[in-house]
Amino acid sequence: MTEREGVIQFELLYRFGSGPDSVRLHDLDAWRSILFRLRLIGRDPPRYGGLGFGNVSMRTAGGFVVSGSQTGDRPSLGADGYCRVTRCEPEANRICAIGPIKPSSEAMTHGAVYRASASAQCVLHGHSPELWHAASKLGLAVTDPAVPYGTPAMAREVARLCTGQLDTDRAVFVMGGHEDGVIAFGPDVASTGALLVATLAQALAAAN
């Protein structure tokens, strides 16, 4: 790894406030729990210096809701584990957010996907060595290995992939400069989760 996992890379204008509507989070948090059980999200002492990894989000009116920073060790989150991003400004390397917890360090990348794909309603970021190493074999798009996560450069990489290599409705791509990092996005939570799990299955089959 060329950067420390879980460290916020952007300017964060954060205000403490109430969490998002818990009813609207049910599907997102349920799928996050599935990814936790599959070890795509979590916290493991031997991996990434023991810091949490993986995060999820969904588009909302005026922005998006994203899981909070360093919540990877929690099997489920509830409303207090999510933050509302009200502005995402890659050009200024700035995120504005409100909630009971600070947004994930990958919030900039989530925002870049929503900006690049008008149909994307959900973004899931997991860490999978199997998927990461199988990118070439599976024909997955890969961001420039020189580009770190959560930065304006990564936002530009996401825009490049979405306008040139990816289906802008739904896709999975690998983060070349972010060890084991993978991103899935799609038109709803369930189909995005299913796409990510199906792609993981393909990677496991390809390894055998």
Summary of the structure (lengths in Angstrom):
residues: 208
radius of gyration: 15.3
end to end distance: 26.2
largest distance: 48.2
contacts: 740
relative contact order: 0.18
helix: 35%
strand: 25%
